[in-house]
């Protein structure tokens, strides 16, 4: 879907948030990541209204720049980080440590030490063996570390296999069914001198367009809470139910998600107070406001007769079509009369560098702009230097004013890393 404040001029030229896209492309070059800032902040507001700002942690893995951190901080959000790099990035840009949730399937001891020293809001334990590491660091640093235990609820989600994080075969979380989770809870309770065991985390997957998987996951967590309470007397203060809400027109709203969670948990949590319910949106917030802009640099006809449009970027700045078979909506600017069916290829030396196959666009010419929608999540954050292609700059646009957030990198940046 286009950003909320995307429009077309009468002459068929695209505008984003009151600024001509052609002017932005001329000013900053292409490829170019553009963000509709007002759309982004309004999407944040829908989550804040549903869960409360203090209960929303923006998933930094989806997109992380200083400008986004500033907007999140101003809105009162927390931040979900999944690596030492994301943690250090946020801290050095001044994001409040107490509003950071430290995730990660593997957390180096240096990251755990930083989290403990800086006083992050929660460290999420992913594996039984990680308990001892967190406890040791807490005792060494002489601080009490707040901890959530990530549960594996064994919920199958109808999404791409790489986006299903709560399924039985997933590497994430501690399984409930075989008793591992209960045993891990006992270890956490036994280490109360070093850690503050606050509750549970789950994440069933991404790009989910119905409530059923979320409800099933929450119900599994609720049943586990009741079991733990009967076995140990422990009652959670926090249930962090992850993110994953889809961005299609059929996807439920955050308010419907919150209501579904409360209904799913009501029966199993009748023995105590409702814990604080948290959510970790990423794609829902940042994907629709973001577009990628390319120049169409060549037209050619393949041996089988298909028409290719070649653009000046591709899988290094937009990897998801190659990784997950994503099929983003696209448009050509300026729009002309007539349509054609084309394949759109990136510039990289890979047969798999295809932006879209068999897509209908208005009649295109070399020099036109190609706009790829819904690229605000997992494009900048997953961008690479494959074929030594620079990572595009990020520019936020609001009320016709462009605000650069990052610059395009270059050969000088790369050469600084070389050891001779």
Secondary structure, DSSP 8 states (H G I E B T S, - for coil): ---TTEEE-TTS-EEETTEEHHHHHHHH-SSEEEEEHHHHHHHHHHHHHHH-GGGBEEETTT---HHHHHHHHHHT-EEEE-SHHHHHHHHHTT--GGGEEE--SS--HHHHHHHHHHT-SEEEE-STTHHHHHHHHHHHHT--EEEEEEEE-----SS-GGG--SSTT-SSSEESTTSHHHHHHHHHHHTTTTEEEEEEE----SSB-SSHHHHHHHHHHHHHHHHHHHHH----SEEE----B--STTS--HHHHHHHHHHHHHTTTTTS---EEEB--SHHHHTTTEEEEEEEEEEEE-TTS-EEEEES--TTT-THHHHH-----EEEES--SSEEEEEEE-SSS-TT-EEEEEEEEE---TT-EEEE-S-SSSSTTT---GGG-----EEEEETTEEEE-S----HHHHHTT---
